[in-house]
Amino acid sequence: MSLDPATVRRIASLARIRVADDELPRLQAELNGILGWIEQLNEVNVDGVEPLTGAVQMALAMREDVVTDGGYPDKVLANAPERAGDFYAVPKVVE
Amino acid sequence: MLTDLTIAEARDGLRARKFTARALTEAHLAAIDALNPRLNAFITVTAERALAQADTADAALARGEVAPLTGIPLAVKDLFCTEGVRTTAGSRILSPFVPPYESTVSANLLRDGAVFLGKANLDEFAMGSSNMTSAFGAVENPWKRRQDASAVLVPGGSSGGSAASVAARLAMGATGTDTGGSIRQPASFCGIAGIKPTYGRCSRWGVVAFASSLDHPGPFARTVQDCAILLGSMAGYDPKDSTSADVPVPDFEAACARGVKGLRIGVPREYRAEGMPADIEALWQRGLAWLREAGAETVEIPLPHTKYGLATYYIIAPAEASSNLARYDGVRFGLREDGEDLRDLYERTRAAGFGPEVRRRIMIGTYVLSAGYYDAYYLRAQKVRALVQRDFTDAFAKVDALLTPTTPSAAFAQGENMDDPVKMYLNDVFTVPLNLAGVPGMSVPAGLDANGLPLGLQVIGKPFDEETVFAVAAAIERAADFSARPQIRAGEPS
């Protein structure tokens, strides 16, 4: 399967990455090269195989539902571009 | 020269008060001053902090208090968050980021008395096999081709700065991370040792995430024993990482002296790659002969899904990366490029903040997870991953460890393998299956090719049996007696 320019645009949009018009042909060729190479997995018989989500199948550990961390807003906000008191000040994200 | 010591030798020298931790740290900082402008192995050097840590170590030594790494100067891959020290992940998007917390692995090393010299260069978000994708510039491999000494070689990747700094004697050891070979391949290219432990052995907490089910922190050093010392400090259960394994940390250093008598070593014929240089095949056979001479038995063993490992990896890793890297949106931290509206801000920030390889992988990941393609790509890849893991499980029912080459070639030059992303990906053909399966693997320097470049052999072990990996790797190290050193190193005029 080969990606057309419109599909590459749609993927970039889903990924929230701006792609300039002159970048599109090269990106399309690279993505198609990678996806074409990946097609080899279709040779593998995977009938009846359970998908593996991680290397180790483990039960997640449980702990008491209590606060174990926090109480240092200055550290939390240390990398904020802007702050207002103990809050992040950010561009409007909800219309 | 202090910079030529191993960690084990430096530890003994410090305890016997033959030299101070300050002198040891100063020697490494002087080497960084002299060589880092050329090698670019460090993105950030923390000289003052290192000297303060060295003085703390000297005070502890004077009181007779010693921890496993008291006064040992190390490099930290710039993917591990370090409290109060900028952590970039090799990316423009994180270039302003100063973590307010310390990763568990680096905190464990500090607990054990280590001195941090600075943050080592890497491929952007650990995505690469050459260190060429770093937003902070390429790293030069300190080794030179005999025939073509002017060629600038890559140190491998993604932990290229870590490997180059240890090879050139700018640091005694370093932390790395390995998602598809990012510790073992640069170790092989730079003529040093490096181990990717079992998944869950070292906490991922505070390590900038690339592909969470494949990311493995681990150490680099110039000897197998030094790697064992470092891993002993780095490893351990961490409740802050939900995939951290609650298992005891054995004495890895002691395991190095075990020997291999009576062990069964598997030889997977699928690792005989097409077009692999004769030097590598010969070295592999020599490694097997060394193990037989030391009392091990070698047996051919099938790993039939090896050839599908890479393609599987290039679905799963980008899928996880596209999800992990969604957090870099320019809103609460990191780089921000203003836009006409919120969506425009996201798109401009991510286009400006991520380099071409990271953008490609995010897009591949976005596509294979998108509606209509999830089953065809992602689900199928997870099933093939199960088959790759089953190969190892079946093999380890018959053998104690496996021996393979680490890479299908020696270090290549900057600019080579850059025209086609898939060509670069093929570098990791021998290392990627271990990440899919979660089993431990170590690269140990075993010889030089015809051009004088180092080649590594890879020892693969059962889950949570790093001790056997160390025993086999140490046996190869003893037999190989690898004493070659890179042309560019501390104390040599460059």
Interface residues (C-beta under 8 A of the other chain):
Chain A: L3 V8 I11 A12 S13 L14 A15 R16 I17 R18 V19 L27 E30 L31 G33 I34 L35 W37 I38 Q40 L41 N42 E43 V44 V46 V49 E50 P51 L52 T53 G54 A55 V56 M58 L60 A61 R63 Y72 K75 V76 A78 N79 A80 P81 Y88 V90 P91 K92 V93
Chain B: P96 F97 V98 P100 Y101 Y199 G200 S213 L214 P239 S242 T243 A245 D246 H305 Y308 A311 T312 Y314 I315 S322 D329 V331 R332 F333 G334 R336 L342 R343 D344 L345 Y346 E347 R348 R350 A351 F354 R359 R360 I362 M363 I364 T366 Y367 S370 Y377 L379 R380 A381 Q382 K383 V384 R385 A386 L387 Q389 D420 P421 V422 N435 L436 A437 G438 V439 P463
